[in-house]
């Protein structure tokens, strides 16, 4: 991460998670660029150590696996 200290607590956690998603390789980058809100939710769940995410949003469900999460229909 280039030696730069990134915030990891409180309100900065979603920004850090999105930064990680934007700077990763593969489909997560495309998701972060196309739907940054979805990427923020998914990256935050990933950063918090969650294994699954519950939603009724079909795009979020489809993207979950690219963040190592299991998408569950709410």
C-alpha positions in Angstrom: 0.0 0.0 0.0 2.9 2.3 -0.8 4.0 2.8 2.8 1.2 5.4 3.4 -0.7 4.9 6.6 -4.4 4.3 5.9 -7.1 4.9 8.5 -8.8 1.7 9.7 -11.2 2.7 12.4 -14.4 4.6 12.8 -15.8 6.7 9.9 -12.6 6.2 7.9 -13.1 2.4 7.6 -15.4 2.5 4.5 -13.0 4.9 2.7 -10.1 2.5 3.5 -12.1 -0.5 2.3 -13.0 1.3 -0.9 -9.4 2.3 -1.4 -8.4 -1.4 -1.1 -11.1 -2.4 -3.6 -10.0 0.2 -6.1 -6.3 -0.8 -5.8 -6.8 -4.6 -6.0 -6.6 -6.6 -9.1 -9.4 -8.3 -11.0 -13.2 -7.8 -11.1 -13.2 -5.9 -7.8 -11.6 -2.9 -9.6 -14.4 -2.9 -12.2 -17.1 -3.1 -9.5 -15.5 -0.2 -7.6 -15.5 1.9 -10.8 -19.0 1.0 -12.0 -20.8 0.8 -8.8 -18.8 2.5 -6.0 -21.6 2.2 -3.5 -21.8 -1.6 -3.9 -18.0 -1.8 -3.7 -18.0 0.2 -0.5 -20.5 -2.1 1.1 -18.7 -5.2 -0.1 -15.2 -4.0 0.7 -16.3 -2.9 4.2 -17.9 -6.3 4.9 -14.7 -7.9 3.7 -12.5 -5.6 5.9 -14.7 -6.3 8.9 -14.2 -10.1 8.5 -17.7 -10.9 7.4 -18.2 -14.1 5.4 -21.6 -13.2 3.9 -23.7 -10.3 2.9 -27.5 -10.2 2.9 -29.3 -8.1 0.3 -32.1 -8.0 -2.2 -29.9 -6.1 -4.7 -29.1 -8.5 -7.6 -26.0 -6.5 -8.6 -24.6 -6.6 -5.1 -25.3 -10.4 -4.9 -23.5 -10.9 -8.2 -20.5 -9.0 -7.1 -20.1 -10.5 -3.6 -18.0 -13.4 -4.6 -15.3 -11.1 -6.1 -14.8 -9.8 -2.6 -14.7 -13.3 -1.0 -18.2 -13.0 0.4 -21.2 -15.2 0.0 -24.2 -13.3 -1.2 -27.5 -14.2 0.5 -30.9 -13.0 -0.7 -32.7 -11.1 1.9 
